[in-house]
Amino acid sequence: MKSLKVRTIKNITRILLVFSLFIFGGCSVFKGSTKINMQPFSDNTAILFGEAVKISRPFQFKNLEIYKDVQEYEVIKEKSLPIINALKGIVYYSNQIAVIYNSRLTDKQKNVQLALYLEEAFSKVKHKERLDSIGLNKEDVELVLKDIRNSERYLDGIAAADPIINTIVLGLFDGLDEIEAGISPIIASFESQILEEFSLAIDNYLRIKNLQNSTQETLSKLYLFWTKDRTILDSLLKSDLSLSYYFKSADSVSQEEFQSAEDYLFRRLGRIDEMLRQLDDDRIEYLAKKEEISNWHLQVDEKLSIARNAIIIWAQSHRNLGKGIEVPPLLDISTIMNLVGPSVSKAASALIPP
């Protein structure tokens, strides 16, 4: 059921992306406009930068620090680096768009500068596999840069960059999906190491708890025997052979014998409590590590959500900017849901069985 919900959320997120392309991309285009207010786009970029900073902050491990060297965790760290770098790159690119737009250059010169910036940005990527990880290749980039340089208006140049932006966005979503898929193996690895470390303490704890439960049950049966049912003494003695010492005859049990057996069981419970207290430190440490796994999982889920939301809305902002549409302030996901709610609800009903 949980995997179905996760797949559903991812599918709805992708539907939101498609609908944002359709709805916002279909607005009127002010073809005759050469000046638009870039401040909202710059503000959106600043917000995106803040989100990128949140995402790039590592989780502060405390109790799980010794487990961080597991292969599964190293894999997800490696996969997250291109995502973080791409988000930061988007922020730098967005700032450059605004700087060039506000310069005194002609539109043609602005497009040359925009293409030059992108060319230099891609040339600084030392490892080709980092471009591959977000779905880009050198040949496609060169074609897009040519289209940007050949554009007459600056906004057309920005629009010409859309193939790169769309490829990056889809690559980022694929990367986020891979990170999400890597969460469960990491949790399984953490829990396996915790179990290995605390296996002896857990076994001792369970044995002592079982002894505590059985002693409490025996004490309850002893009271039942003394107050209501004298026929259960045989089964009581068979279930706890240590009580035989306190009863000389099953046919006749004195008040003193009953009290001796009762005192014995209370002493046993007292010793059991002492043994459990000796395991308190192990129990507290074990529970703290289990709780930290949950906290880490929640934080990763939150970062994935932040990244997806920010990418969706920034891509829409960039596309509208290229079309000459005034870019609104950065929307949150609830606003998008209000705009495309009916369509998404219909799509979601097809994804989630009744």
C-alpha positions in Angstrom: 0.0 0.0 0.0 2.8 2.4 0.9 4.6 1.8 -2.4 1.3 2.5 -4.2 1.0 5.8 -2.4 4.6 6.7 -3.3 4.1 5.9 -6.9 0.8 7.8 -6.9 2.5 10.9 -5.4 5.2 10.7 -8.0 2.7 10.3 -10.8 0.6 13.3 -9.6 3.8 15.4 -9.4 4.6 14.6 -13.0 1.0 15.4 -13.9 1.4 18.7 -12.2 4.5 19.4 -14.3 2.6 18.5 -17.5 -0.4 20.7 -16.6 1.8 23.6 -15.6 3.4 23.4 -19.1 -0.1 23.3 -20.6 -1.9 25.9 -18.6 0.8 28.5 -18.0 2.4 27.9 -21.3 -0.9 28.5 -23.0 -1.4 32.1 -21.7 -1.3 35.1 -24.1 2.1 36.1 -25.4 3.0 39.7 -25.6 4.9 39.4 -28.8 5.3 43.1 -29.2 6.7 43.6 -25.7 10.4 44.1 -25.4 10.3 45.1 -21.7 8.9 43.1 -18.9 9.3 43.3 -15.1 12.2 41.0 -14.2 11.9 41.5 -10.5 9.4 38.7 -9.9 11.7 36.3 -11.8 14.6 37.5 -9.7 12.6 37.0 -6.5 11.7 33.5 -7.6 15.4 32.8 -8.2 16.2 34.0 -4.7 13.5 31.7 -3.3 14.9 28.8 -5.4 18.3 29.5 -4.0 16.9 29.3 -0.5 15.4 26.0 -1.3 18.6 24.7 -2.8 20.4 25.6 0.4 17.9 23.7 2.5 18.3 20.6 0.3 22.1 20.8 0.4 22.2 20.8 4.2 23.3 17.3 5.3 21.3 15.5 8.0 23.1 15.9 11.4 23.6 12.3 12.4 24.2 11.6 16.0 23.3 8.0 17.0 23.7 6.6 13.5 27.1 8.3 12.8 29.0 5.0 12.9 26.8 3.5 10.2 27.2 6.2 7.6 30.0 4.4 5.7 27.6 1.7 4.4 27.6 1.4 0.7 23.9 2.2 0.3 24.3 5.5 2.0 27.4 6.4 -0.1 25.5 5.6 -3.3 22.6 8.0 -2.4 25.1 10.7 -1.4 26.8 10.3 -4.8 23.5 10.5 -6.6 22.4 13.6 -4.7 25.5 15.7 -5.7 24.4 16.3 -9.4 21.0 17.3 -8.1 22.3 19.8 -5.7 24.9 21.2 -8.2 22.1 21.4 -10.9 19.8 23.4 -8.6 22.7 25.8 -7.8 23.5 26.0 -11.5 19.9 26.9 -12.2 20.1 29.7 -9.6 23.3 31.1 -11.2 21.8 30.9 -14.7 18.6 32.7 -13.6 20.7 35.5 -12.0 22.7 35.8 -15.3 19.4 36.1 -17.3 18.4 39.1 -15.1 21.8 40.7 -15.3 22.0 40.4 -19.1 18.4 41.6 -19.5 19.1 44.8 -17.5 22.3 45.5 -19.4 22.6 48.2 -22.1 23.4 45.6 -24.8 21.2 45.1 -27.8 19.0 42.0 -27.9 21.3 40.3 -30.3 24.3 41.0 -28.0 22.3 39.8 -25.0 21.7 36.5 -26.8 25.4 36.1 -27.6 26.2 36.7 -23.9 23.5 34.3 -22.8 24.9 31.6 -25.1 28.4 32.4 -24.0 27.5 32.0 -20.3 25.8 28.6 -20.9 28.8 27.5 -23.0 31.2 28.4 -20.3 29.1 26.8 -17.6 29.0 23.5 -19.5 32.7 23.7 -20.3 33.4 23.8 -16.5 31.8 20.4 -16.0 35.0 18.3 -15.8 33.3 15.0 -15.8 31.1 14.1 -18.8 29.1 11.7 -16.8 27.7 14.6 -14.7 26.1 15.9 -17.9 24.9 12.5 -18.8 23.3 12.2 -15.3 20.9 15.0 -16.2 20.3 13.9 -19.8 22.5 16.3 -21.7 25.0 15.7 -24.4 27.5 18.0 -26.1 25.8 17.8 -29.6 22.4 18.9 -28.3 23.8 21.7 -26.2 25.7 23.0 -29.3 22.5 23.1 -31.4 20.6 25.0 -28.6 23.4 27.5 -28.2 23.3 28.1 -31.9 19.6 28.8 -31.7 20.1 31.2 -28.9 22.8 33.2 -30.8 20.6 33.3 -33.9 17.5 34.7 -32.0 16.5 38.2 -32.8 15.0 39.2 -29.5 16.4 38.4 -26.0 13.2 36.8 -24.9 13.4 34.5 -27.9 16.9 33.6 -26.9 15.6 32.7 -23.5 12.9 30.6 -25.1 15.4 28.9 -27.3 17.1 27.6 -24.2 14.0 25.7 -23.3 15.2 22.3 -24.7 18.2 22.4 -22.4 15.9 23.5 -19.4 13.4 20.8 -20.2 16.1 18.1 -20.4 17.6 19.3 -17.1 14.2 19.3 -15.4 13.4 15.7 -16.6 16.9 14.6 -15.6 16.5 16.1 -12.2 13.2 14.3 -11.7 14.8 11.0 -12.7 17.6 11.7 -10.3 15.1 12.5 -7.5 13.3 9.2 -8.3 16.6 7.3 -8.0 17.3 8.9 -4.6 13.8 8.0 -3.4 14.3 4.4 -4.5 17.6 4.3 -2.5 15.9 5.2 0.8 14.6 1.8 1.7 17.9 0.0 1.2 19.6 2.5 3.4 17.0 2.0 6.2 17.3 -1.7 5.8 21.1 -1.5 6.2 20.9 0.8 9.2 18.4 -1.5 10.9 20.5 -4.6 10.1 23.5 -3.0 11.8 21.5 -1.9 14.8 20.1 -5.4 15.2 23.6 -6.9 14.9 24.9 -4.5 17.6 22.1 -5.0 20.0 21.2 -8.6 19.3 22.5 -9.9 22.7 20.8 -7.1 24.6 17.6 -7.6 22.7 17.7 -11.4 23.4 18.3 -10.8 27.1 15.5 -8.2 27.3 13.0 -10.5 25.6 13.9 -13.4 27.9 13.5 -11.2 31.0 10.3 -9.7 29.7 8.9 -13.2 29.1 9.9 -14.3 32.6 8.2 -11.1 34.0 5.0 -11.9 32.0 4.9 -15.5 33.1 5.6 -14.6 36.8 2.7 -12.0 36.7 0.5 -14.7 35.1 1.5 -17.2 37.8 0.8 -14.7 40.6 -2.7 -14.0 39.0 -3.4 -17.8 39.0 -2.2 -18.1 42.6 -4.8 -15.4 43.6 -7.5 -17.2 41.6 -6.6 -20.5 43.3 -6.8 -19.0 46.8 -10.0 -17.0 46.3 -12.1 -18.9 43.9 -10.9 -22.1 42.3 -9.0 -24.7 44.4 -8.9 -27.1 41.5 -6.2 -25.3 39.5 -3.3 -25.9 41.9 -2.0 -28.9 40.0 -1.9 -26.9 36.7 -0.3 -24.0 38.6 2.4 -26.2 40.0 3.1 -27.8 36.6 3.4 -24.4 34.9 5.9 -23.1 37.6 7.8 -26.0 39.2 9.5 -23.6 41.7 6.2 -23.2 43.6 6.3 -26.9 44.6 8.8 -26.0 47.3 6.1 -23.9 49.1 3.2 -26.4 49.0 3.5 -29.6 51.0 0.3 -31.1 49.8 -2.0 -30.1 46.9 -5.0 -31.3 49.0 -4.5 -28.9 51.9 -2.9 -25.5 51.5 -2.4 -23.3 54.6 -2.5 -19.5 54.8 1.3 -19.5 55.6 2.0 -21.6 52.4 0.0 -19.2 50.3 1.8 -16.2 51.7 5.2 -17.8 51.3 4.5 -18.5 47.6 3.1 -15.0 47.2 6.2 -13.4 48.8 8.5 -15.5 46.6 6.8 -14.4 43.4 7.0 -10.7 44.5 10.7 -11.1 45.2 11.1 -12.7 41.8 9.4 -9.7 40.2 11.6 -7.4 42.1 14.8 -9.1 40.8 13.3 -9.0 37.3 12.8 -5.2 37.6 16.5 -4.9 38.6 17.6 -6.9 35.6 15.5 -4.8 33.2 16.9 -1.6 34.7 20.4 -2.9 34.0 19.4 -3.0 30.3 18.0 0.6 30.4 21.1 2.2 28.8 21.0 -0.3 25.9 17.3 0.1 25.5 17.5 3.9 25.4 20.4 3.9 22.9 18.5 1.3 20.7 15.3 3.4 20.6 17.3 6.6 19.9 18.9 5.0 16.9 15.5 3.7 15.6 14.0 7.2 16.1 16.9 8.8 14.2 16.2 6.6 11.3 12.6 7.9 11.2 13.8 11.5 11.5 16.3 11.0 8.7 13.7 9.4 6.5 11.2 12.3 7.1 13.9 14.9 6.3 14.8 13.2 3.0 11.2 13.0 2.0 10.8 16.7 2.8 13.8 17.6 0.7 12.6 15.6 -2.2 9.2 17.4 -2.0 10.9 20.8 -1.8 13.1 20.0 -4.8 10.2 18.7 -7.0 8.0 21.7 -6.2 10.7 24.2 -6.8 11.8 22.6 -10.1 8.2 22.5 -11.4 7.5 26.1 -10.7 10.9 27.5 -11.8 10.5 25.7 -15.1 7.2 27.3 -15.6 8.7 30.7 -14.7 11.5 30.3 -17.3 9.1 29.2 -20.0 6.7 32.1 -19.4 9.6 34.6 -19.4 10.7 33.4 -22.8 7.2 34.0 -24.1 7.2 37.5 -22.7 4.6 36.7 -20.0 5.0 38.5 -16.7 6.2 35.9 -14.2 4.2 35.8 -11.0 5.7 35.4 -7.6 6.7 31.8 -6.8 3.6 29.7 -6.1 3.4 27.0 -3.5 2.1 23.5 -4.3 -1.3 24.2 -2.8 -1.9 27.1 -5.3 -1.0 24.8 -8.2 -3.5 22.3 -6.8 -6.2 24.9 -6.8 -5.4 25.8 -10.4 -5.3 22.3 -11.8 -7.3 20.5 -9.1 -10.2 19.2 -11.2 -7.9 17.7 -13.8 -5.5 16.3 -11.2 -8.4 14.8 -9.2 -9.6 13.0 -12.3 -6.1 11.7 -13.1 -5.6 10.7 -9.5 -8.8 8.7 -9.5 -7.5 6.7 -12.4 -4.2 6.0 -10.5 -5.8 5.0 -7.2 -8.1 2.1 -7.3 -11.4 2.5 -5.4 
